[in-house]
Amino acid sequence: MRAWMVAVAIAVMALAALPAAAKVPLDYFAGTYEAVGRMPGADAMTFTEPMTITVEGDRLILDVGGFGAGYLQEHQGALEGAPPYAGRMGDFWIDCLFKNDPDNYPVMICKFWTQDRIGGEGLVTFWPDV
């Protein structure tokens, strides 16, 4: 029984000694994109809009042509499996995941929704414009 307890203690100490997961620098996302998708709402149409992402402090500032400005920041206190970036744009809340394209540029995949969720959810992809 003691050998099992010692093995568990060693495993816990080994896990505690692992370095924290590396964070992606926000500058990685700065640049120009094409926003392609559909916003929430029964009458929402699909769209393609030019956009830019800049960095201000700990936020990504989104400027999406016809939709205005918004922001994303690292999801604070996120549970495992939660999107790594969250923010707002006008009346919409935003949750975003990202992946790298074959040339190592970020592609952000975002869900837009309203607080009451009456209009459903919209999905928008930010494609790097390179």
Secondary structure, 3 states (H helix, E strand, C coil): CHHHHHHHHHHHHHHHHCCCCCCCCHHHHCEEEEEEEECCCCCCCEEEEEEEEEEECCEEEEEEHHHEEEEEEECCCCCCCCCCEEEEECCEEEEEEEEECCCCCEEEEEEEECCCCCCCEEEEEEEECC
